[in-house]
Amino acid sequence: MFRSRRRKIERLDFILAGAQKSGTTALHYFLSKHPDITIGDQQEMHFFDNDAAFVSHVDYEQLHKHYPLLAPSTIAGDCTPSYMYYEPAAERI
C-alpha cells in the first residue's frame, strides 16, 4: 500500500573509532541489530585510513557500495577502530 522511499547513501552519519579491546566489536554488533541503523556489509571498512583511495580524486562510491539503499529514517555509520590512531583519517573524515 504505502511504499517508503529508499535512498542511496550520500555520506556517513557517524564514525566509531576506538582503542583495541575497548568494546567496538560489541558496539558494532548491537548497533547492527537496530532497525534504523546500518553499518555496512563489513565490520571495519578501512576507507579513511586507505592511503591509496586518497592519492587523487576520492571515489566515495568505493565506500558507499557497502551500504544498502536506506529508508528515510535510517542512519549509516562506519566502525573502524584504527581511525583513532591514524592521523590522516581524521582529516579525511
C-alpha positions as CSV (number, residue, x, y, z in Angstrom):
1,M,0.0,0.0,0.0
2,F,2.4,2.7,1.2
3,R,5.9,2.3,-0.1
4,S,8.7,4.0,1.7
5,R,11.2,5.8,-0.5
6,R,14.7,4.3,-0.3
7,R,17.7,6.5,-0.8
8,K,21.3,5.8,-1.7
9,I,23.8,6.8,1.0
10,E,25.4,10.2,0.4
11,R,27.6,10.4,3.4
12,L,28.1,8.7,6.8
13,D,26.1,9.9,9.7
14,F,28.6,8.6,12.3
15,I,32.0,7.0,12.7
16,L,33.0,4.7,15.5
17,A,36.7,4.8,16.3
18,G,38.3,3.4,19.4
19,A,41.1,1.5,21.1
20,Q,41.6,-2.2,20.6
21,K,39.7,-4.3,23.2
22,S,37.5,-1.4,24.1
23,G,34.2,-2.9,23.0
24,T,33.9,-1.6,19.5
25,T,33.0,-5.1,18.2
26,A,30.2,-5.4,20.8
27,L,29.0,-1.9,19.9
28,H,29.1,-2.8,16.2
29,Y,27.0,-5.9,16.9
30,F,24.4,-4.0,18.9
31,L,24.1,-1.1,16.5
32,S,23.8,-3.5,13.6
33,K,20.7,-5.0,15.3
34,H,18.9,-1.6,15.4
35,P,16.3,-1.3,12.6
36,D,17.1,2.3,11.9
37,I,20.9,2.0,11.7
38,T,23.1,0.4,9.1
39,I,26.9,0.0,9.4
40,G,27.5,-1.6,6.0
41,D,28.4,-5.1,5.0
42,Q,31.8,-5.2,6.7
43,Q,32.7,-4.6,10.4
44,E,35.6,-2.4,9.5
45,M,35.6,-0.5,6.2
46,H,39.1,0.9,6.4
47,F,38.2,3.5,3.9
48,F,39.5,6.7,5.6
49,D,42.8,5.0,6.5
50,N,43.5,3.7,3.0
51,D,46.1,6.0,1.5
52,A,45.6,4.6,-2.0
53,A,42.0,5.8,-2.0
54,F,43.2,9.4,-1.4
55,V,46.1,9.7,-3.9
56,S,44.0,11.6,-6.4
57,H,40.2,12.1,-6.8
58,V,38.5,10.3,-4.0
59,D,35.9,7.9,-5.2
60,Y,33.4,7.7,-2.3
61,E,31.4,5.1,-4.3
62,Q,34.0,2.7,-3.1
63,L,32.7,3.3,0.4
64,H,29.0,3.8,-0.4
65,K,28.7,0.5,-2.3
66,H,29.0,-1.3,1.1
67,Y,25.6,0.2,2.2
68,P,22.2,-0.9,1.1
69,L,19.5,1.6,0.0
70,L,18.3,3.3,3.1
71,A,14.9,4.1,4.4
72,P,14.5,7.9,5.1
73,S,14.8,7.3,8.8
74,T,17.9,5.1,8.7
75,I,21.3,6.4,9.6
76,A,24.6,5.0,8.3
77,G,28.0,4.6,10.0
78,D,31.4,3.0,9.9
79,C,33.1,1.2,12.8
80,T,36.8,1.1,12.2
81,P,38.8,1.4,15.4
82,S,42.1,2.2,13.7
83,Y,40.8,5.7,12.6
84,M,41.5,6.8,16.2
85,Y,45.3,6.2,15.7
86,Y,45.8,7.2,12.1
87,E,46.0,11.0,11.9
88,P,45.2,11.4,8.2
89,A,41.9,9.6,8.8
90,A,40.6,12.4,11.0
91,E,41.3,15.0,8.3
92,R,39.7,12.7,5.6
93,I,36.6,12.1,7.7
